[in-house]
């Protein structure tokens, strides 16, 4: 059969009679199928019975711990026998579906040879797990298939956490050992031409669907490789989705849409996991299709739908410490590519100066995100980034540059109940002396919590009838819609 080693013979065409499940010692006794002269008669493939996904990721009762341990040891033995039997070089030539069928056939044969008796559901789970180990991301596959998971956090081989609904919970997902986890990490980062090992123990990468990946391995990670995946939904979120989830009011969403359309320079601020990138993706939906957009990111994760988009990504140094391309170099280079808008995935260093320069030299509508807990703190951090970049400029000059470049700051936050809210839509007006003047258009007011601990709040307009970008809205013929949205927000 294609995919098997040539030196491996098949078992005789007999099917073992059902026997009691062997002990663990009996299963571990043989590491590979015994050679036989003929191929066994194929066993009928049972109808797939897939356990609910929830069972895969929720902790099992203590009474089943021993059974779970036996399952993992049996799985390890069968997997080792499969590796000894299969020819990975030939298997790599098959398409994904054919390769899975080939692996399932061989595993069924190994189970028959070893006289391992399992229920239909257990056998199906074993087949699926082994296929995932060989062809996919192993135990992570069921988690990656779920669309309600925001983050996957693997802390070594034995502990995996997920974030669902803003809350972090422990799962029963585990790896055979740290070597398997390390192999999966290598498989992920190699897809984007990167590596992770002892000489380069930190790596940022992405999955084919755009999910962001961070890997840190020993010797920096003491308890084994640590893998963090920020999952992206298969369906691109829209501003209307944020309204339905209560992240922003309908009137606030209309104002954000106008901000995107009239090409205000926008900075999205927030803490880790507050939804900055999701909000940035939603704002880019209001970019006109004929605009040339260039994105600069450490790990490409933005999902722009416009036809004229150029995506740029930084590059880490190679083994000799050469070849690194920083965010600053990307931003400077994209200025030579005739962009109409520049979008920086995350501003975290000296590139802040180049982004402000771009916003102030004809690239209206540029956007970026940065980590900060309030709009005013975002301005302070921006000033600090420019100062740390080695630019010997007076503070007043830097602040004037900021106020001349940034029009809007949108603050996102993850609240203590796990919900994500847009807490501020703030204008940057200018300076008075050495102080940057801002004004809030919308704020989120927390009014209490319900019986289940969920926070109750409301987005409120601050009463600004004509924001500072009113003339820009008039230029783009959006001032009537802007005035109507602000008027309704007052009611």
C-alpha positions as CSV (number, residue, x, y, z in Angstrom):
1,X,0.0,0.0,0.0
2,X,1.3,3.5,-0.9
3,X,2.8,5.2,2.1
4,X,4.1,2.0,3.8
5,X,7.7,1.1,4.2
6,X,8.8,-1.4,1.5
7,X,10.5,-3.7,4.1
8,X,7.3,-4.1,6.2
9,X,5.3,-7.2,5.5
10,X,1.6,-7.6,6.1
11,X,-0.2,-9.8,8.6
12,X,-2.2,-12.9,7.5
13,X,-5.7,-12.5,6.3
14,X,-7.4,-13.3,9.5
15,X,-9.3,-11.2,11.9
16,X,-8.6,-11.8,15.6
17,X,-11.6,-12.8,17.6
18,X,-12.7,-10.3,20.2
19,X,-10.7,-10.7,23.4
20,X,-10.6,-8.8,26.6
21,X,-8.7,-5.5,26.5
22,X,-5.0,-6.2,27.1
23,X,-3.2,-4.8,30.1
24,X,-0.9,-1.8,29.6
25,X,2.1,-4.1,29.9
26,X,0.9,-6.3,27.1
27,X,0.2,-3.3,24.8
28,X,3.7,-1.8,25.5
29,X,5.4,-5.1,24.9
30,X,5.6,-4.9,21.2
31,X,6.6,-1.6,19.6
32,X,5.8,-2.4,15.9
33,X,3.6,-4.9,14.0
34,X,5.0,-8.3,13.7
35,X,6.0,-9.2,10.1
36,X,3.7,-11.7,8.3
37,X,3.5,-13.1,4.9
38,X,0.0,-11.9,3.9
39,X,-2.2,-8.9,4.3
40,X,-5.0,-9.2,6.8
41,X,-8.6,-9.1,5.6
42,X,-9.7,-5.5,5.9
43,X,-12.0,-4.9,8.9
44,X,-15.2,-3.1,8.2
45,X,-14.8,0.6,9.0
46,X,-17.2,1.6,11.7
47,X,-19.4,4.6,11.3
48,X,-17.6,7.7,12.6
49,X,-18.9,8.6,16.0
50,X,-17.3,11.9,16.9
51,X,-17.5,13.0,20.5
52,X,-18.8,16.5,21.1
53,X,-16.1,19.1,20.9
54,X,-16.8,20.2,24.5
55,X,-15.7,16.7,25.8
56,X,-12.4,17.3,24.1
57,X,-11.6,20.4,26.0
58,X,-13.3,20.2,29.4
59,X,-11.6,18.6,32.4
60,X,-12.7,15.0,33.0
61,X,-13.9,13.7,36.4
62,X,-11.2,12.3,38.6
63,X,-12.7,8.8,38.3
64,X,-11.7,8.7,34.7
65,X,-8.1,9.8,35.2
66,X,-6.7,6.3,35.1
67,X,-8.6,5.4,32.0
68,X,-7.4,8.6,30.3
69,X,-3.8,7.8,31.3
70,X,-4.2,4.3,29.7
71,X,-5.6,5.9,26.6
72,X,-2.6,8.2,26.2
73,X,-0.1,5.3,26.7
74,X,-1.9,3.1,24.2
75,X,-2.0,6.0,21.8
76,X,1.8,6.5,22.3
77,X,2.4,2.8,21.6
78,X,0.3,2.7,18.5
79,X,1.8,6.0,17.2
80,X,5.3,4.6,17.6
81,X,4.3,1.4,15.7
82,X,2.8,3.6,12.9
83,X,6.1,5.6,12.6
84,X,8.0,2.4,12.3
85,X,5.6,1.1,9.6
86,X,4.8,4.1,7.4
87,X,7.1,5.7,4.8
88,X,6.8,9.4,5.4
89,X,8.5,10.3,2.2
90,X,5.8,8.6,0.1
91,X,3.0,9.8,2.4
92,X,4.1,13.4,1.8
93,X,3.2,12.9,-1.9
94,X,-0.4,12.3,-1.1
95,X,-3.1,14.9,-0.7
96,X,-4.5,15.5,2.7
97,X,-7.6,13.3,2.4
98,X,-5.7,10.4,0.8
99,X,-3.0,10.6,3.5
100,X,-5.6,10.5,6.3
101,X,-7.3,7.4,4.7
102,X,-3.9,5.7,4.4
103,X,-3.0,6.4,8.0
104,X,-6.4,5.2,9.2
105,X,-6.0,1.9,7.3
106,X,-2.6,1.2,8.8
107,X,-3.7,2.1,12.3
108,X,-6.6,-0.2,12.0
109,X,-4.2,-3.0,11.0
110,X,-1.9,-2.3,13.9
111,X,-4.9,-2.4,16.3
112,X,-5.8,-5.8,14.9
113,X,-2.3,-7.2,15.1
114,X,-1.9,-6.1,18.7
115,X,-5.4,-7.4,19.7
116,X,-6.4,-4.0,21.1
117,X,-10.1,-4.0,21.7
118,X,-11.7,-0.5,21.9
119,X,-15.2,0.9,21.6
120,X,-16.2,2.5,18.4
121,X,-16.0,6.0,19.8
122,X,-12.6,5.3,21.4
123,X,-11.2,3.9,18.2
124,X,-12.5,6.8,16.2
125,X,-11.0,9.3,18.6
126,X,-7.7,7.4,18.5
127,X,-7.7,7.4,14.6
128,X,-8.5,11.1,14.6
129,X,-5.8,12.0,17.2
130,X,-3.1,10.0,15.3
131,X,-4.0,11.6,12.0
132,X,-3.7,15.0,13.6
133,X,-0.3,14.1,15.1
134,X,1.1,13.1,11.7
135,X,-0.6,15.6,9.4
136,X,-1.8,18.5,11.5
137,X,-1.1,20.2,14.8
138,X,-1.7,17.2,17.0
139,X,-3.9,17.7,20.1
140,X,-4.4,21.4,19.1
141,X,-6.6,20.5,16.1
142,X,-9.9,20.2,18.0
143,X,-9.2,23.6,19.6
144,X,-8.3,25.2,16.3
145,X,-11.6,23.9,14.8
146,X,-13.7,25.7,17.4
147,X,-14.7,29.2,16.5
148,X,-15.7,30.3,20.0
149,X,-12.1,30.2,21.3
150,X,-10.2,33.5,21.3
151,X,-6.8,32.2,22.7
152,X,-5.0,28.9,23.1
153,X,-2.2,28.9,25.7
154,X,0.0,25.8,26.0
155,X,2.2,25.7,29.1
156,X,4.3,22.7,28.4
157,X,3.1,19.3,27.4
158,X,0.6,18.7,30.2
159,X,-1.3,22.0,30.7
160,X,-3.3,23.8,28.0
161,X,-5.6,26.7,28.6
162,X,-8.2,28.4,26.4
163,X,-10.1,31.7,26.6
164,X,-13.8,31.4,25.9
165,X,-16.2,34.3,26.4
166,X,-13.4,36.4,27.9
167,X,-12.7,33.8,30.6
168,X,-9.6,31.5,30.8
169,X,-10.2,27.8,31.6
170,X,-8.1,24.7,31.8
171,X,-8.6,21.9,29.3
172,X,-7.7,18.2,29.3
173,X,-5.7,18.6,26.1
174,X,-2.2,17.2,26.5
175,X,0.8,16.2,24.4
176,X,2.8,13.0,24.6
177,X,5.9,14.9,25.8
178,X,7.7,18.2,25.3
179,X,9.3,16.7,22.2
180,X,5.9,16.4,20.5
181,X,5.0,19.9,21.5
182,X,8.4,21.2,20.2
183,X,7.8,19.4,16.8
184,X,4.4,21.1,16.5
185,X,6.0,24.5,17.2
186,X,8.6,23.8,14.6
187,X,5.9,22.8,12.1
188,X,4.0,26.0,12.7
189,X,6.9,28.5,12.4
190,X,8.5,26.7,9.5
191,X,5.4,27.5,7.4
192,X,6.3,31.2,7.4
193,X,10.1,30.6,6.9
194,X,11.1,31.0,10.6
195,X,12.7,28.7,13.2
196,X,12.7,28.2,16.9
197,X,15.4,26.4,18.8
198,X,17.9,26.9,21.6
199,X,19.9,29.5,19.6
200,X,16.7,31.3,18.6
201,X,14.2,30.5,21.4
202,X,11.6,33.2,20.7
203,X,9.5,33.4,17.5
204,X,6.4,35.1,16.2
205,X,4.6,33.4,13.4
206,X,1.1,32.9,12.1
207,X,-1.2,30.0,11.0
208,X,-2.5,29.8,7.4
209,X,-5.8,31.3,8.6
210,X,-4.0,34.4,10.0
211,X,-4.1,33.4,13.7
212,X,-1.1,34.9,15.5
213,X,1.4,32.6,17.1
214,X,4.1,33.2,19.7
215,X,6.6,30.4,20.7
216,X,9.2,30.5,23.5
217,X,11.2,27.4,24.2
218,X,13.9,26.2,26.6
219,X,16.2,27.5,28.0
220,X,14.1,30.6,28.3
221,X,10.9,28.6,29.0
222,X,11.8,26.6,32.1
223,X,8.9,24.1,32.1
224,X,9.0,23.2,28.4
225,X,7.9,25.0,25.3
226,X,5.2,27.7,25.7
227,X,2.9,28.2,22.7
228,X,0.3,31.0,22.5
229,X,-2.2,31.3,19.7
230,X,-4.5,34.3,19.2
231,X,-7.2,32.7,17.0
232,X,-9.0,34.6,14.3
233,X,-12.5,33.8,13.3
234,X,-13.1,32.2,9.9
235,X,-15.7,34.9,9.2
236,X,-14.5,38.4,9.1
237,X,-16.2,40.5,11.8
238,X,-18.0,43.7,10.9
239,X,-18.9,46.8,12.9
240,X,-22.4,45.5,13.1
241,X,-21.2,42.5,14.9
242,X,-19.6,44.8,17.5
243,X,-22.9,46.6,17.9
244,X,-24.8,43.3,18.4
245,X,-22.3,42.2,21.1
246,X,-22.6,45.6,22.9
247,X,-19.0,46.6,22.2
248,X,-20.3,49.9,20.8
249,X,-23.6,51.6,20.4
250,X,-25.3,51.9,17.0
251,X,-24.7,55.7,17.0
252,X,-21.1,55.2,18.0
253,X,-20.6,52.6,15.2
254,X,-22.0,55.1,12.7
255,X,-19.5,57.7,13.9
256,X,-16.6,55.2,13.6
257,X,-17.7,54.4,10.1
258,X,-17.6,58.1,9.2
259,X,-14.2,58.4,10.8
260,X,-13.0,55.6,8.5
261,X,-14.6,57.1,5.4
262,X,-13.3,60.7,5.8
263,X,-9.7,59.5,6.3
264,X,-9.1,60.6,9.8
265,X,-5.7,59.5,11.1
266,X,-6.7,57.0,13.8
267,X,-4.9,55.4,16.7
268,X,-6.5,52.3,18.4
269,X,-5.4,52.0,22.0
270,X,-6.0,49.1,24.5
271,X,-4.5,46.5,26.7
272,X,-3.6,42.9,25.8
273,X,-6.6,41.0,24.5
274,X,-8.8,44.0,24.4
275,X,-9.7,43.6,20.7
276,X,-7.5,46.2,19.1
277,X,-6.7,44.2,16.0
278,X,-10.4,43.1,15.6
279,X,-11.4,46.8,15.8
280,X,-8.8,47.7,13.3
281,X,-10.0,45.1,10.9
282,X,-13.6,46.5,11.3
283,X,-12.4,50.0,10.6
284,X,-10.6,49.0,7.4
285,X,-13.9,47.9,5.9
286,X,-14.7,51.6,5.3
287,X,-11.7,52.2,3.1
288,X,-12.7,52.8,-0.5
289,X,-11.8,50.0,-2.9
290,X,-9.7,52.3,-5.2
291,X,-7.3,53.3,-2.4
292,X,-3.8,51.8,-2.3
293,X,-3.3,50.5,1.2
294,X,0.0,49.2,2.6
295,X,0.1,47.2,5.9
296,X,3.2,46.7,8.1
297,X,3.1,44.0,10.7
298,X,5.4,41.8,12.8
299,X,3.2,38.8,12.0
300,X,0.7,39.4,9.2
301,X,-2.8,39.1,10.6
302,X,-4.9,41.9,9.2
303,X,-7.7,40.8,6.9
304,X,-8.3,43.6,4.5
305,X,-10.9,43.0,1.8
306,X,-9.9,45.8,-0.6
307,X,-8.4,44.8,-4.0
308,X,-5.4,47.1,-3.8
309,X,-3.5,46.0,-0.6
310,X,0.2,45.4,-0.2
311,X,1.1,43.4,2.9
312,X,4.6,43.7,4.5
313,X,6.0,41.7,7.3
314,X,9.1,42.2,9.5
315,X,11.9,39.6,9.5
316,X,14.0,38.3,12.4
317,X,17.8,37.9,12.1
318,X,19.3,34.6,10.8
319,X,21.7,32.3,12.6
320,X,24.6,34.7,12.0
321,X,22.5,37.7,13.3
322,X,22.1,39.2,9.8
323,X,19.2,40.0,7.6
324,X,16.8,41.5,10.2
325,X,14.2,43.9,8.8
326,X,12.6,46.0,11.5
327,X,9.2,47.8,11.6
328,X,11.0,51.1,11.2
329,X,12.6,50.0,7.9
330,X,9.2,48.7,6.7
331,X,7.4,52.0,7.4
332,X,10.2,54.0,5.8
333,X,10.2,51.8,2.7
334,X,6.4,51.9,2.2
335,X,6.6,55.7,2.0
336,X,8.4,55.0,-1.4
337,X,5.6,52.7,-2.6
338,X,3.0,55.5,-3.2
339,X,0.6,54.5,-0.5
340,X,-2.6,56.3,0.1
341,X,-3.1,54.8,3.6
342,X,-0.5,53.1,5.8
343,X,-1.7,50.7,8.5
344,X,0.8,49.6,11.2
345,X,-0.4,46.5,13.0
346,X,1.2,47.5,16.3
347,X,3.3,50.6,17.1
348,X,5.8,49.7,19.8
349,X,9.1,51.5,19.0
350,X,10.9,54.1,16.9
351,X,8.6,53.4,13.9
352,X,6.1,55.8,15.8
353,X,8.1,58.7,14.5
354,X,8.0,57.5,10.9
355,X,4.2,56.8,11.1
356,X,3.6,60.3,12.4
357,X,5.6,61.7,9.6
358,X,3.6,59.7,7.1
359,X,0.3,60.9,8.6
360,X,1.5,64.5,8.4
361,X,2.7,64.3,4.8
362,X,-0.3,63.4,2.7
363,X,-1.2,59.8,3.9
364,X,-4.5,60.7,5.5
365,X,-6.5,57.9,6.9
366,X,-3.5,56.0,8.2
367,X,-4.1,53.7,11.2
368,X,-2.2,51.9,13.9
369,X,-2.6,50.2,17.3
370,X,-0.6,50.5,20.5
371,X,-0.8,49.2,24.1
372,X,-2.2,51.8,26.6
373,X,-4.9,52.0,29.2
374,X,-6.4,55.4,28.2
375,X,-6.3,57.9,25.4
376,X,-4.1,60.2,27.3
377,X,-1.7,57.4,28.2
378,X,-1.6,56.5,24.5
379,X,-0.3,60.0,23.7
380,X,2.3,59.7,26.5
381,X,3.5,56.3,25.2
382,X,3.7,57.7,21.7
383,X,5.9,60.5,22.9
384,X,8.0,58.0,24.9
385,X,8.5,55.8,21.8
386,X,9.8,58.7,19.8
387,X,12.1,59.8,22.6
388,X,13.5,56.2,23.0
389,X,14.1,56.1,19.3
390,X,17.0,58.5,19.7
391,X,15.3,61.6,18.2
392,X,16.7,64.6,20.1
393,X,13.7,66.8,19.8
394,X,12.1,69.1,22.4
395,X,9.0,67.7,24.1
396,X,6.9,70.6,22.8
397,X,8.0,69.8,19.2
398,X,7.1,66.1,19.6
399,X,3.7,67.0,21.1
400,X,3.0,69.4,18.3
401,X,3.9,66.6,15.8
402,X,1.5,64.2,17.6
403,X,-1.4,66.7,17.6
404,X,-0.8,67.6,14.0
405,X,-0.9,63.9,12.9
406,X,-3.4,62.0,15.1
407,X,-7.1,63.0,14.7
408,X,-8.9,60.2,16.7
409,X,-8.0,57.8,19.5
410,X,-10.3,54.8,20.0
411,X,-9.8,53.1,23.4
412,X,-10.7,49.4,23.6
413,X,-10.8,47.5,26.9
414,X,-11.5,44.0,28.2
415,X,-13.6,44.4,31.4
416,X,-13.4,42.2,34.5
417,X,-16.4,40.1,33.4
418,X,-14.5,39.2,30.1
419,X,-16.5,41.4,27.9
420,X,-14.8,43.7,25.4
421,X,-16.0,47.3,25.0
422,X,-15.0,50.5,23.2
423,X,-14.7,52.8,26.2
424,X,-13.7,56.1,24.5
425,X,-13.8,57.8,21.1
426,X,-11.6,60.8,21.7
427,X,-10.5,63.7,19.5
428,X,-7.0,65.2,19.6
429,X,-7.5,68.9,19.3
430,X,-4.1,70.5,19.8
431,X,-1.8,71.9,22.5
432,X,-2.1,74.6,25.1
433,X,1.4,75.3,26.2
434,X,3.0,71.9,26.8
435,X,-0.3,70.1,27.3
436,X,-2.1,68.1,24.6
437,X,-5.8,68.9,24.6
438,X,-8.4,66.1,23.9
439,X,-12.1,65.8,24.0
440,X,-14.3,62.7,24.3
441,X,-17.1,62.1,21.8
442,X,-18.3,58.9,23.3
443,X,-17.6,57.2,26.6
444,X,-18.7,53.9,28.2
445,X,-20.3,54.3,31.6
446,X,-20.4,51.3,33.8
447,X,-23.6,51.4,35.8
448,X,-23.4,48.1,37.8
449,X,-23.6,44.4,37.4
450,X,-26.4,41.8,37.1
451,X,-26.9,38.7,39.3
452,X,-24.5,36.6,37.1
453,X,-21.7,39.1,37.5
454,X,-22.0,40.6,34.1
455,X,-21.3,44.3,34.0
456,X,-24.1,46.6,32.9
457,X,-23.1,49.8,31.1
458,X,-24.1,52.2,28.4
459,X,-22.3,54.2,25.7
460,X,-23.0,57.9,26.1
461,X,-22.3,60.8,23.8
462,X,-20.6,63.7,25.6
463,X,-22.7,66.4,24.0
464,X,-20.2,67.5,21.3
465,X,-22.5,68.6,18.4
466,X,-19.7,69.5,16.0
467,X,-16.5,67.6,16.5
468,X,-13.1,68.9,15.2
469,X,-13.3,66.8,12.1
470,X,-16.6,68.3,11.0
471,X,-15.0,70.2,8.1
472,X,-13.3,67.1,6.9
473,X,-16.7,65.3,7.1
474,X,-18.2,68.1,5.0
475,X,-15.4,67.8,2.5
476,X,-16.4,64.1,2.0
477,X,-20.1,64.9,2.2
478,X,-20.6,62.9,5.4
479,X,-21.4,65.8,7.7
480,X,-25.2,65.2,7.5
481,X,-24.8,61.6,8.6
482,X,-22.3,62.6,11.3
483,X,-24.7,65.3,12.7
484,X,-27.6,62.8,12.6
485,X,-25.7,60.1,14.5
486,X,-24.6,62.6,17.2
487,X,-28.1,64.0,17.6
488,X,-29.6,60.5,18.1
489,X,-26.9,59.7,20.6
490,X,-28.1,62.7,22.7
491,X,-31.6,61.3,23.0
